Amino acid sequence: MNFYKRVIAVAVLCGFSSHVLAAPGLAACSGETAAKASEAARRIDGWSGLFEYYKQYIACDDGPAGESVDNAVESLLLNKWAGLTEAARHAAADAKYQKFLLRHVGEGFSEEGAAEIIKRSRSTCPAGAENLCGALADVLQE
């Protein structure tokens, strides 16, 4: 293989690797950071904690950490519904946060939990969270 073909092959491989390992503009999630992210995800106990997790560990939002975030989001929606206004404020200011939040809605939720969240989204949406409530109901009905 000539020099130029090697350079192109290396560039393609490097570009592909960075695309697979990290979202655009984010550092890859190393083994040590992934372990910290998994632990942090298991400790999410409020809407502010979810937002802090998002800011610090978005590059690790997959695998065991992502599954723990799924569980945390379901728990927050079922047990801290009144605080949804805080999540809605962050989502309105940061579209990527809303995508992150909605990505963790539905998959792995219990049928009963999903039905309850849809019901709340339609009937008891906290003031200021109407757009997020609509998005939650849409995602859960898909």
CNS distance restraints for C-alpha pairs under 8 A (distance, minus, plus):
assign (resid   1 and name CA) (resid   5 and name CA) 6.27 0.50 0.50
assign (resid   1 and name CA) (resid   6 and name CA) 6.54 0.50 0.50
assign (resid   2 and name CA) (resid   6 and name CA) 6.41 0.50 0.50
assign (resid   3 and name CA) (resid   7 and name CA) 6.31 0.50 0.50
assign (resid   4 and name CA) (resid   8 and name CA) 6.20 0.50 0.50
assign (resid   5 and name CA) (resid   9 and name CA) 6.02 0.50 0.50
assign (resid   6 and name CA) (resid  10 and name CA) 6.09 0.50 0.50
assign (resid   7 and name CA) (resid  11 and name CA) 6.10 0.50 0.50
assign (resid   8 and name CA) (resid  12 and name CA) 6.07 0.50 0.50
assign (resid   9 and name CA) (resid  13 and name CA) 6.14 0.50 0.50
assign (resid  10 and name CA) (resid  14 and name CA) 6.01 0.50 0.50
assign (resid  11 and name CA) (resid  15 and name CA) 5.98 0.50 0.50
assign (resid  12 and name CA) (resid  16 and name CA) 5.99 0.50 0.50
assign (resid  13 and name CA) (resid  17 and name CA) 6.01 0.50 0.50
assign (resid  14 and name CA) (resid  18 and name CA) 6.16 0.50 0.50
assign (resid  15 and name CA) (resid  19 and name CA) 6.14 0.50 0.50
assign (resid  16 and name CA) (resid  20 and name CA) 6.18 0.50 0.50
assign (resid  17 and name CA) (resid  21 and name CA) 6.07 0.50 0.50
assign (resid  18 and name CA) (resid  22 and name CA) 5.92 0.50 0.50
assign (resid  18 and name CA) (resid  28 and name CA) 7.43 0.50 0.50
assign (resid  19 and name CA) (resid  23 and name CA) 6.48 0.50 0.50
assign (resid  19 and name CA) (resid  24 and name CA) 6.95 0.50 0.50
assign (resid  21 and name CA) (resid  28 and name CA) 5.44 0.50 0.50
assign (resid  21 and name CA) (resid  29 and name CA) 7.14 0.50 0.50
assign (resid  22 and name CA) (resid  26 and name CA) 5.89 0.50 0.50
assign (resid  22 and name CA) (resid  27 and name CA) 6.08 0.50 0.50
assign (resid  22 and name CA) (resid  28 and name CA) 4.61 0.50 0.50
assign (resid  22 and name CA) (resid  29 and name CA) 6.93 0.50 0.50
assign (resid  22 and name CA) (resid  59 and name CA) 6.01 0.50 0.50
assign (resid  23 and name CA) (resid  27 and name CA) 7.76 0.50 0.50
assign (resid  23 and name CA) (resid  28 and name CA) 7.79 0.50 0.50
assign (resid  23 and name CA) (resid  59 and name CA) 6.54 0.50 0.50
assign (resid  26 and name CA) (resid  59 and name CA) 6.15 0.50 0.50
assign (resid  27 and name CA) (resid  59 and name CA) 6.59 0.50 0.50
assign (resid  28 and name CA) (resid  59 and name CA) 6.20 0.50 0.50
assign (resid  28 and name CA) (resid  60 and name CA) 7.77 0.50 0.50
assign (resid  29 and name CA) (resid  33 and name CA) 5.93 0.50 0.50
assign (resid  29 and name CA) (resid  34 and name CA) 5.87 0.50 0.50
assign (resid  29 and name CA) (resid  59 and name CA) 5.60 0.50 0.50
assign (resid  29 and name CA) (resid  60 and name CA) 5.25 0.50 0.50
assign (resid  30 and name CA) (resid  34 and name CA) 5.89 0.50 0.50
assign (resid  31 and name CA) (resid  35 and name CA) 6.27 0.50 0.50
assign (resid  32 and name CA) (resid  36 and name CA) 6.40 0.50 0.50
assign (resid  33 and name CA) (resid  37 and name CA) 6.00 0.50 0.50
assign (resid  33 and name CA) (resid  57 and name CA) 7.99 0.50 0.50
assign (resid  33 and name CA) (resid  60 and name CA) 7.59 0.50 0.50
assign (resid  34 and name CA) (resid  38 and name CA) 6.14 0.50 0.50
assign (resid  34 and name CA) (resid  60 and name CA) 5.83 0.50 0.50
assign (resid  34 and name CA) (resid  65 and name CA) 7.41 0.50 0.50
assign (resid  35 and name CA) (resid  39 and name CA) 6.33 0.50 0.50
assign (resid  36 and name CA) (resid  40 and name CA) 6.03 0.50 0.50
assign (resid  37 and name CA) (resid  41 and name CA) 5.95 0.50 0.50
assign (resid  37 and name CA) (resid  53 and name CA) 7.80 0.50 0.50
assign (resid  37 and name CA) (resid  57 and name CA) 5.88 0.50 0.50
assign (resid  37 and name CA) (resid  60 and name CA) 6.49 0.50 0.50
assign (resid  37 and name CA) (resid  65 and name CA) 5.95 0.50 0.50
assign (resid  38 and name CA) (resid  42 and name CA) 6.36 0.50 0.50
assign (resid  38 and name CA) (resid  64 and name CA) 6.21 0.50 0.50
assign (resid  38 and name CA) (resid  65 and name CA) 4.09 0.50 0.50
assign (resid  38 and name CA) (resid  66 and name CA) 7.82 0.50 0.50
assign (resid  38 and name CA) (resid  68 and name CA) 7.09 0.50 0.50
assign (resid  39 and name CA) (resid  43 and name CA) 6.57 0.50 0.50
assign (resid  39 and name CA) (resid  65 and name CA) 7.58 0.50 0.50
assign (resid  40 and name CA) (resid  44 and name CA) 6.59 0.50 0.50
assign (resid  40 and name CA) (resid  53 and name CA) 6.91 0.50 0.50
assign (resid  41 and name CA) (resid  53 and name CA) 6.91 0.50 0.50
assign (resid  41 and name CA) (resid  65 and name CA) 5.81 0.50 0.50
assign (resid  41 and name CA) (resid  66 and name CA) 7.70 0.50 0.50
assign (resid  41 and name CA) (resid  68 and name CA) 5.50 0.50 0.50
assign (resid  41 and name CA) (resid  69 and name CA) 5.50 0.50 0.50
assign (resid  41 and name CA) (resid  72 and name CA) 7.49 0.50 0.50
assign (resid  42 and name CA) (resid  65 and name CA) 7.74 0.50 0.50
assign (resid  42 and name CA) (resid  68 and name CA) 5.62 0.50 0.50
assign (resid  42 and name CA) (resid  69 and name CA) 7.31 0.50 0.50
assign (resid  42 and name CA) (resid  72 and name CA) 7.42 0.50 0.50
assign (resid  44 and name CA) (resid  49 and name CA) 5.27 0.50 0.50
assign (resid  44 and name CA) (resid  50 and name CA) 5.87 0.50 0.50
assign (resid  44 and name CA) (resid  53 and name CA) 7.68 0.50 0.50
assign (resid  44 and name CA) (resid  69 and name CA) 7.75 0.50 0.50
assign (resid  44 and name CA) (resid  72 and name CA) 6.22 0.50 0.50
assign (resid  45 and name CA) (resid  49 and name CA) 6.27 0.50 0.50
assign (resid  45 and name CA) (resid  50 and name CA) 7.65 0.50 0.50
assign (resid  45 and name CA) (resid  72 and name CA) 7.15 0.50 0.50
assign (resid  45 and name CA) (resid  76 and name CA) 7.39 0.50 0.50
assign (resid  46 and name CA) (resid  50 and name CA) 6.39 0.50 0.50
assign (resid  46 and name CA) (resid  76 and name CA) 6.55 0.50 0.50
assign (resid  46 and name CA) (resid  80 and name CA) 7.41 0.50 0.50
assign (resid  47 and name CA) (resid  51 and name CA) 6.39 0.50 0.50
assign (resid  47 and name CA) (resid  76 and name CA) 7.10 0.50 0.50
assign (resid  47 and name CA) (resid  83 and name CA) 6.86 0.50 0.50
assign (resid  47 and name CA) (resid  84 and name CA) 7.36 0.50 0.50
assign (resid  47 and name CA) (resid  86 and name CA) 6.66 0.50 0.50
assign (resid  47 and name CA) (resid  87 and name CA) 6.05 0.50 0.50
assign (resid  48 and name CA) (resid  52 and name CA) 6.19 0.50 0.50
assign (resid  48 and name CA) (resid  86 and name CA) 7.52 0.50 0.50
assign (resid  48 and name CA) (resid  87 and name CA) 7.75 0.50 0.50
assign (resid  49 and name CA) (resid  53 and name CA) 6.08 0.50 0.50
assign (resid  50 and name CA) (resid  54 and name CA) 6.20 0.50 0.50
assign (resid  50 and name CA) (resid  73 and name CA) 7.99 0.50 0.50
assign (resid  51 and name CA) (resid  55 and name CA) 6.30 0.50 0.50
assign (resid  51 and name CA) (resid  87 and name CA) 7.72 0.50 0.50
assign (resid  51 and name CA) (resid  90 and name CA) 7.67 0.50 0.50
assign (resid  51 and name CA) (resid  97 and name CA) 7.75 0.50 0.50
assign (resid  52 and name CA) (resid  56 and name CA) 6.20 0.50 0.50
assign (resid  53 and name CA) (resid  57 and name CA) 5.60 0.50 0.50
assign (resid  53 and name CA) (resid  58 and name CA) 7.31 0.50 0.50
assign (resid  54 and name CA) (resid  58 and name CA) 5.03 0.50 0.50
assign (resid  54 and name CA) (resid  97 and name CA) 7.20 0.50 0.50
assign (resid  54 and name CA) (resid 100 and name CA) 7.67 0.50 0.50
assign (resid  57 and name CA) (resid  61 and name CA) 6.75 0.50 0.50
assign (resid  60 and name CA) (resid  65 and name CA) 6.96 0.50 0.50
assign (resid  60 and name CA) (resid  66 and name CA) 7.61 0.50 0.50
assign (resid  61 and name CA) (resid  65 and name CA) 6.16 0.50 0.50
assign (resid  61 and name CA) (resid  66 and name CA) 4.88 0.50 0.50
assign (resid  62 and name CA) (resid  66 and name CA) 4.40 0.50 0.50
assign (resid  62 and name CA) (resid  67 and name CA) 7.32 0.50 0.50
assign (resid  63 and name CA) (resid  67 and name CA) 6.34 0.50 0.50
assign (resid  64 and name CA) (resid  68 and name CA) 6.25 0.50 0.50
assign (resid  65 and name CA) (resid  69 and name CA) 6.27 0.50 0.50
assign (resid  66 and name CA) (resid  70 and name CA) 6.24 0.50 0.50
assign (resid  66 and name CA) (resid 104 and name CA) 7.73 0.50 0.50
assign (resid  67 and name CA) (resid  71 and name CA) 6.44 0.50 0.50
assign (resid  68 and name CA) (resid  72 and name CA) 6.18 0.50 0.50
assign (resid  69 and name CA) (resid  73 and name CA) 6.03 0.50 0.50
assign (resid  69 and name CA) (resid 104 and name CA) 6.73 0.50 0.50
assign (resid  70 and name CA) (resid  74 and name CA) 6.36 0.50 0.50
assign (resid  70 and name CA) (resid 104 and name CA) 4.78 0.50 0.50
assign (resid  70 and name CA) (resid 105 and name CA) 6.62 0.50 0.50
assign (resid  70 and name CA) (resid 107 and name CA) 7.35 0.50 0.50
assign (resid  70 and name CA) (resid 108 and name CA) 7.04 0.50 0.50
assign (resid  70 and name CA) (resid 109 and name CA) 7.79 0.50 0.50
assign (resid  71 and name CA) (resid  75 and name CA) 6.18 0.50 0.50
assign (resid  71 and name CA) (resid 108 and name CA) 7.60 0.50 0.50
assign (resid  71 and name CA) (resid 109 and name CA) 7.54 0.50 0.50
assign (resid  72 and name CA) (resid  76 and name CA) 6.04 0.50 0.50
assign (resid  73 and name CA) (resid  77 and name CA) 6.09 0.50 0.50
assign (resid  73 and name CA) (resid 101 and name CA) 7.62 0.50 0.50
assign (resid  73 and name CA) (resid 104 and name CA) 6.62 0.50 0.50
assign (resid  73 and name CA) (resid 105 and name CA) 6.88 0.50 0.50
assign (resid  74 and name CA) (resid  78 and name CA) 6.17 0.50 0.50
assign (resid  74 and name CA) (resid 105 and name CA) 7.04 0.50 0.50
assign (resid  74 and name CA) (resid 109 and name CA) 6.44 0.50 0.50
assign (resid  74 and name CA) (resid 113 and name CA) 7.37 0.50 0.50
assign (resid  75 and name CA) (resid  79 and name CA) 5.72 0.50 0.50
assign (resid  75 and name CA) (resid  80 and name CA) 7.59 0.50 0.50
assign (resid  76 and name CA) (resid  80 and name CA) 4.88 0.50 0.50
assign (resid  76 and name CA) (resid  81 and name CA) 6.60 0.50 0.50
assign (resid  77 and name CA) (resid  81 and name CA) 5.10 0.50 0.50
assign (resid  77 and name CA) (resid  84 and name CA) 7.51 0.50 0.50
assign (resid  77 and name CA) (resid 117 and name CA) 6.75 0.50 0.50
assign (resid  78 and name CA) (resid 113 and name CA) 6.97 0.50 0.50
assign (resid  78 and name CA) (resid 116 and name CA) 7.63 0.50 0.50
assign (resid  78 and name CA) (resid 117 and name CA) 6.85 0.50 0.50
assign (resid  80 and name CA) (resid  84 and name CA) 7.21 0.50 0.50
assign (resid  81 and name CA) (resid 126 and name CA) 7.95 0.50 0.50
assign (resid  82 and name CA) (resid 126 and name CA) 6.24 0.50 0.50
assign (resid  83 and name CA) (resid  87 and name CA) 7.25 0.50 0.50
assign (resid  84 and name CA) (resid  88 and name CA) 6.13 0.50 0.50
assign (resid  84 and name CA) (resid 126 and name CA) 6.78 0.50 0.50
assign (resid  84 and name CA) (resid 129 and name CA) 6.62 0.50 0.50
assign (resid  85 and name CA) (resid  89 and name CA) 6.16 0.50 0.50
assign (resid  85 and name CA) (resid 126 and name CA) 6.21 0.50 0.50
assign (resid  85 and name CA) (resid 127 and name CA) 6.98 0.50 0.50
assign (resid  85 and name CA) (resid 128 and name CA) 5.97 0.50 0.50
assign (resid  85 and name CA) (resid 129 and name CA) 5.20 0.50 0.50
assign (resid  86 and name CA) (resid  90 and name CA) 6.49 0.50 0.50
assign (resid  87 and name CA) (resid  91 and name CA) 6.05 0.50 0.50
assign (resid  88 and name CA) (resid  92 and name CA) 6.00 0.50 0.50
assign (resid  88 and name CA) (resid 128 and name CA) 7.12 0.50 0.50
assign (resid  88 and name CA) (resid 129 and name CA) 5.15 0.50 0.50
assign (resid  88 and name CA) (resid 131 and name CA) 7.77 0.50 0.50
assign (resid  88 and name CA) (resid 132 and name CA) 5.90 0.50 0.50
assign (resid  89 and name CA) (resid  93 and name CA) 6.38 0.50 0.50
assign (resid  89 and name CA) (resid 128 and name CA) 7.82 0.50 0.50
assign (resid  89 and name CA) (resid 129 and name CA) 7.67 0.50 0.50
assign (resid  90 and name CA) (resid  94 and name CA) 5.96 0.50 0.50
assign (resid  90 and name CA) (resid  97 and name CA) 7.01 0.50 0.50
assign (resid  90 and name CA) (resid  98 and name CA) 7.71 0.50 0.50
assign (resid  91 and name CA) (resid  95 and name CA) 5.74 0.50 0.50
assign (resid  91 and name CA) (resid  96 and name CA) 7.62 0.50 0.50
assign (resid  91 and name CA) (resid  97 and name CA) 5.46 0.50 0.50
assign (resid  91 and name CA) (resid  98 and name CA) 4.51 0.50 0.50
assign (resid  91 and name CA) (resid 132 and name CA) 7.76 0.50 0.50
assign (resid  92 and name CA) (resid  98 and name CA) 7.53 0.50 0.50
assign (resid  94 and name CA) (resid  98 and name CA) 6.75 0.50 0.50
assign (resid  95 and name CA) (resid  99 and name CA) 6.37 0.50 0.50
assign (resid  96 and name CA) (resid 100 and name CA) 6.12 0.50 0.50
assign (resid  97 and name CA) (resid 101 and name CA) 6.06 0.50 0.50
assign (resid  98 and name CA) (resid 102 and name CA) 6.05 0.50 0.50
assign (resid  99 and name CA) (resid 103 and name CA) 5.93 0.50 0.50
assign (resid 100 and name CA) (resid 104 and name CA) 6.70 0.50 0.50
assign (resid 101 and name CA) (resid 105 and name CA) 6.82 0.50 0.50
assign (resid 102 and name CA) (resid 135 and name CA) 7.71 0.50 0.50
assign (resid 102 and name CA) (resid 136 and name CA) 6.90 0.50 0.50
assign (resid 102 and name CA) (resid 139 and name CA) 7.25 0.50 0.50
assign (resid 105 and name CA) (resid 109 and name CA) 7.43 0.50 0.50
assign (resid 105 and name CA) (resid 136 and name CA) 7.30 0.50 0.50
assign (resid 105 and name CA) (resid 139 and name CA) 7.05 0.50 0.50
assign (resid 105 and name CA) (resid 140 and name CA) 7.08 0.50 0.50
assign (resid 106 and name CA) (resid 114 and name CA) 6.82 0.50 0.50
assign (resid 106 and name CA) (resid 139 and name CA) 6.95 0.50 0.50
assign (resid 106 and name CA) (resid 140 and name CA) 5.51 0.50 0.50
assign (resid 109 and name CA) (resid 113 and name CA) 6.29 0.50 0.50
assign (resid 109 and name CA) (resid 114 and name CA) 6.11 0.50 0.50
assign (resid 110 and name CA) (resid 114 and name CA) 6.13 0.50 0.50
assign (resid 111 and name CA) (resid 115 and name CA) 6.13 0.50 0.50
assign (resid 112 and name CA) (resid 116 and name CA) 6.17 0.50 0.50
assign (resid 113 and name CA) (resid 117 and name CA) 6.18 0.50 0.50
assign (resid 114 and name CA) (resid 118 and name CA) 6.22 0.50 0.50
assign (resid 114 and name CA) (resid 140 and name CA) 6.45 0.50 0.50
assign (resid 115 and name CA) (resid 119 and name CA) 6.20 0.50 0.50
assign (resid 116 and name CA) (resid 120 and name CA) 6.15 0.50 0.50
assign (resid 117 and name CA) (resid 121 and name CA) 5.95 0.50 0.50
assign (resid 117 and name CA) (resid 136 and name CA) 7.84 0.50 0.50
assign (resid 117 and name CA) (resid 137 and name CA) 7.36 0.50 0.50
assign (resid 118 and name CA) (resid 122 and name CA) 6.39 0.50 0.50
assign (resid 118 and name CA) (resid 136 and name CA) 7.23 0.50 0.50
assign (resid 118 and name CA) (resid 137 and name CA) 4.95 0.50 0.50
assign (resid 118 and name CA) (resid 140 and name CA) 6.93 0.50 0.50
assign (resid 118 and name CA) (resid 141 and name CA) 7.94 0.50 0.50
assign (resid 119 and name CA) (resid 123 and name CA) 6.08 0.50 0.50
assign (resid 119 and name CA) (resid 124 and name CA) 7.86 0.50 0.50
assign (resid 120 and name CA) (resid 124 and name CA) 4.91 0.50 0.50
assign (resid 120 and name CA) (resid 125 and name CA) 6.11 0.50 0.50
assign (resid 121 and name CA) (resid 125 and name CA) 5.18 0.50 0.50
assign (resid 121 and name CA) (resid 133 and name CA) 4.72 0.50 0.50
assign (resid 121 and name CA) (resid 134 and name CA) 6.53 0.50 0.50
assign (resid 121 and name CA) (resid 136 and name CA) 6.99 0.50 0.50
assign (resid 121 and name CA) (resid 137 and name CA) 6.06 0.50 0.50
assign (resid 122 and name CA) (resid 133 and name CA) 7.27 0.50 0.50
assign (resid 122 and name CA) (resid 134 and name CA) 7.54 0.50 0.50
assign (resid 122 and name CA) (resid 137 and name CA) 7.58 0.50 0.50
assign (resid 125 and name CA) (resid 129 and name CA) 6.47 0.50 0.50
assign (resid 125 and name CA) (resid 130 and name CA) 6.22 0.50 0.50
assign (resid 125 and name CA) (resid 133 and name CA) 6.24 0.50 0.50
assign (resid 126 and name CA) (resid 130 and name CA) 7.17 0.50 0.50
assign (resid 129 and name CA) (resid 133 and name CA) 6.03 0.50 0.50
assign (resid 130 and name CA) (resid 134 and name CA) 6.19 0.50 0.50
assign (resid 131 and name CA) (resid 135 and name CA) 6.31 0.50 0.50
assign (resid 132 and name CA) (resid 136 and name CA) 6.08 0.50 0.50
assign (resid 133 and name CA) (resid 137 and name CA) 6.25 0.50 0.50
assign (resid 134 and name CA) (resid 138 and name CA) 6.17 0.50 0.50
assign (resid 135 and name CA) (resid 139 and name CA) 6.15 0.50 0.50
assign (resid 136 and name CA) (resid 140 and name CA) 6.19 0.50 0.50
assign (resid 137 and name CA) (resid 141 and name CA) 6.13 0.50 0.50
assign (resid 138 and name CA) (resid 142 and name CA) 6.50 0.50 0.50
